[in-house]
Every structure is written in C-alpha cells, then in structure tokens.
Amino acid sequence: MKVLYQGMPAILANFLALVINLLINQEMNRVKFTHCLAVVFCALSLSACGIFKKSGGDDAQKSTVITERRWKLVELAGKPVPDRVNGKEPFILLQQKEGRFSASGGCNGIGGTFTFQDNGRIKFSQGMSTKVACENMEIEIGLTKALKDADNFSLKGDDLSLNKARMAPLARFKADK
C-alpha cells in the first residue's frame, strides 16, 4: 500500500478527495454525507493512533547498507583497536538474508543471529564461538560483550557504531574497501 505524509494510506487520501469533490459538486445527500463524514472521522482517528504506520524508510535503507559488508573493528569501549590482534584483523560481517553475523576479535570465530527493529535498533544473539586460547583475549571479550549489550546502531558514512541506549558507542567499525 502506498503511504503518504504522516502515515495516511493512499486509499484514505483518495477517499477524502472523492468526498471533497462530491461536496463541491453538491451531488451528495445529507445521509451519504453523514456516513462519509463518519468514515473519514474513524479513518483519521485510526491514523492518529498510529494504526497506519509508514515503514521505516531510513532504517530499512541503513540496515541494507550495513549488511553484506565486512566491517573492521577500530574502537572498543572508547579505546582504539590495533589493526591486527594475534595476527588477525578484528571484524564483523552481517548477512541480512540469513539474519546471521560472523565476527572475530582476533582469536576465535564468533557467530550468531541478529534482527533489525524500528528506529535503528538491532539485537544480536550469539550462537557459537570457537574456543582457542590466545595470548591477547581482551579485544575478543570486549567485542563479545559489545554484541551482547548493543541495542541500536548508527551509521555515518563508512563508520558503523554499535550502541546501548544513548551512551557512548560500545564498538566502532570502518567499512572495508
């Protein structure tokens, strides 16, 4: 259904245009006018209550942009992350079709599912992780915690941030070129 401004469906807008046109042409008797007015009032009430919602255009576009791309971890809890940890590049990859993610903090592989919600919200559920013991595990532990705690994301150009509420970003990523 095509959606117009303020969440009003096209069908309602067309109906309003018809009623106005009939009023102008005075082809409507009092009973028809009363019925039409009642329908318009009900439709406007439902629209005001948020029954007719515009689908999240910006959010849907952002979610498409962040998926199917590899994102390099550059900052964790406000601290810079080295390019390589234990010889590997820390990253995350979101695959929208499957609703799955894969990541690494430089040692073990981390994977699970994610879902997008309205208003830039995201939810990660960890499904698996390899269990190799490495020298430097701080980045991996921090990334795993950031994924668990994140409830929203923001995107500015090639910078992706995973956030919790309105606090400072839990993790920041740069898009791989």
N, C-alpha and C positions, 0 to 999 in steps of 0.2 A: 504494500500500500504506500503510495506516495505521501510524504509528510510535509506539510507546510510549516510556516512560522509558528512558534510557541506550541508545537506538538499537535496542531489541528490537522486531522486527516483530510485528504483531498475530497473525499465523499462529503464531509461536513461542509467544507468550503463551497463545493458545488451546490449543495442543498441551500445554503444561505443565499447564494447568488440567485438561485431559482425563486426563492421566497421574495427576495427584494424585487426581482424583475416582475413577478406576478403582482406585487403590491403597487408597483409603479404603473402597471397596465390596468389595474383595478379589475382583474379577472377572477378575483378570489372572493367568495362569500365569507361571511363572518365565522361560520363553523370551521371551514377549511383554514381560515387564518388562525383561529384559536388552536386547532390541532397542530398546525405547523409551528406556531409560537411555542407550544408545549414541547414539541420535539427539539426545537432549537435550544430551548432553555435546558432540557435534560442533557443534550449533547455538550453544551457549553459547561454545564456543571461537571460532567464526567471529565472533560478536558482539563478543567481547573483542578480536579482532584488528582490529576496525573495518570489517569487510565490510559490515555493516548500519549505514549512517550516517544520522543524521537530517538531512534537508535544511535548509540554513541559514535558519531562520525569521527571525531578526533581520536577517541580512544581506539576505535577499530583500526584507524589508519596507523596510529602509533604501534599497536600490537603487531600489525603486519610488518612494519619497518624493523622491529627488534627481533623478529623470528627469522630463521634460516640464515642467520649471520653469526659468525664467531666473534665473541666479544672478549677482548683481552682485559684481565683484571689489572687495574692501575692503582687503586686505592682501597684500603680496607680499614674501617673504623677511623677514618681521617688520616691514616698513615700511608705513605707511598709503598707500593709493592714492587719489588725488583722485577726486571724483565723475565728472569729465569729463576725458578726455585727448584733446587735439586735437579737442575739440568732441564727442566720442563717449563713451558710458558703457562701460567695460570689463566684459565679462560672459562667461559660459559657459552653454550650453544642451545638455543631454544628452537624446537621443531614443532611448529604450530599444528600441522596436520595430525601428528600423533599425540600432541599435547605432552611431549616429553622434553626433558632437558638433560644435557650431559655437561659436566664441568670437571675441572681439576684445580687443585690448589698447589700443584707442583709435585705431587706424590701419587696419591690414589685417584682412581676414577670415581666420580660421584654422579649418580643418575637418579631420575625420578620423574614425576609428573608435575605439570603446572596448569593453572587455569587463569584466564583473564576475566576480570569482573569490571563493572562500570567504574568510571572516573579514574582510570589509570591504576586500578587495583590489580594485584596479582597474588596468587597463592601457590607456593611450592610445597610438594610432598616428596620427601626423599624416599626412594625405593631401594637403592642399593649403593654400596661403596666397596671398592676393593680394600683389603686390609694389609697393605705393605707397610712395614715400619721404615720411616725415612728419618734422616737427621733433622731437617727443618720442617716441623709439622704445624707451626703457628699459623701460617697462611691458610693451610687446608682447614684447620679447626675453625679459624675465623670465617672463612668462606662458607663452610657448612652451617655455622651459626647465623650468618647473614641471610642465607637462603631460608632457613627455618623461621627467622624473625620477620623477614620482609613482608609487607602487606601492600606496598604500592611501588610504582616505578615512575621515573621521569626521564624524558629524552630531550636533549638539547644538541642538535646537530649529530655528531658522531659520539656523543657522550651519553651513556646509559647509567642511571643511578637506581639502585635498589634501596628503598627506604622503609622505615617503620614510622607510621603516623606522620607527624610533621617535624620529626627530629632530623638531625644531620644524616646524610647518606650512610647506610651500613656498608655499601660497596659501590665503587665506581668502575666502569668499564669503558674502553675505547673500542670502536668498531675496527676489526681487522680490515685492511685494504685488500 
